[in-house]
Amino acid sequence: MSLRRSIRLAPQATATTQIQAASTNSPARRKRKASSKDTESANKKAKQSPKNTSEPSPFKKPQGPVTPAKAKRAKPTKAPVTPTPSLINVLRGTPPAYSTGDIDDATPPPTNRLADPHITNATLVTPGGTQSNGYPLDLTGGDTEADTDASPTKQSNGTITTGTLLSQAQAHLITTDARFAPLIAKHHCAIFSPSGLAEKIDPFRSLTSGICGQQVSGAAAKAIKNKFVALFNEGNEGVHVWPTPKQVSETSIERLRSAGLSQRKAEYIQGLAGKFVSGELSTEMLLRASDEEVMEKLIAVRGLGKWSVEMFACFGLKRMDILSTGDLGVQKGMAAWFGKDVAKLKAKGGGKWKYMSEQDMLEKSAPYAPYRSLFMWYMWRAADTDIAFVEA
């Protein structure tokens, strides 16, 4: 009896066990399917949401959405400012910049001397006060003999004097381009007038003052110059006398620097003085040498760049055929004069802003020789003048 009951119950127990096993395995299978979907969704959530802060992570937790900063627009590069106005008076050596009031001989030079576009037309003075001219004769009276072989301009174009030089140069510009007539009528060029050509220039003083004024304001340059002169006038009351090249060349760099000069400027001025002492630079050479030789000799001096030498040759020595192709004002004036749109700057040649190439400037200015100094002066005026005014 019990055996039969055991036999009847055995299939039931087996079925129950299978049912339990099936019930146990069925959720497991559902869990596996669910875990597969959950894994995919979890991965997506993991990508969208930050990880648990408790877990180490090489990535920083974002602080929320960040609006990217707007890119700053680059400011348009401005063309360099030409220092023409601030140094012209320094190189001219006239009041109110650095006057030659300490020159011993204050007699005004004659206003009607022979002149030539290719020589120095200014009256130069030596450190001792002696005045020298390229053509020292006064044609208004007295000795009128002149060395006719010395002036190629005199032989070919007739006699040119300091009294007629400006008017002849202006006539040449107008003949070459009639548009100069209204520009000349509006702007009088006193620099090359008879009174301007009568200005006395001490070359050593003018060049030294130019070095003192490099890269500083006019007020700072004047203060440095006054201290420099005071170094050589200790104990002197009244008017201080400008030192001679020999005095400066024998002065130590340390003492020169006490006037407020930088190390390099002190070296430049001492080197310049040495050139005058040795005779490599002299009044006679500056009076009579060709434009090319004057440029070569002066540019060889440390501290004197091409622009400074061009300005000294033009406004100090009063040479009439100087053209500064590197001067921004001249470039701008010529570009406007010859019909270019000066509002559109173009970078050419070593990153420098140029309105015209050097070759173009030389070619277009060639017809105005031998009076390109005056042409250059009017190009500065044209840079600030409405060209429509002269074309009307």
Secondary structure, DSSP 8 states (H G I E B T S, - for coil): -HHHHHHHHHHHHHHHHHHHHHHHHHHHHHHHHHHHHHHHHHHHHHHHS---TTS--SS----S-------------------HHHHHHHHHT-TTSS--TT-S------SSBB--TTS--SEEE-TT--EE-SS--BTTSS-----TTS-HHHHHH---BTTTHHHHHHHHHHHH-TTHHHHHHH----TTSHHHHT-EE-HHHHHHHHHHTTTS-HHHHHHHHHHHHHTT-TT--SS-----HHHHHTS-HHHHHTTT--HHHHHHHHHHHHHHHHTSS-HHHHHHS-HHHHHHHHHTSTT--HHHHHHIIIIIS--S----TT-HHHHHHHHHHTT--TTS-EE-STT-EESS-HHHHHHHHGGGTT-HHHHHHHHHHHHTS-HHHHH-
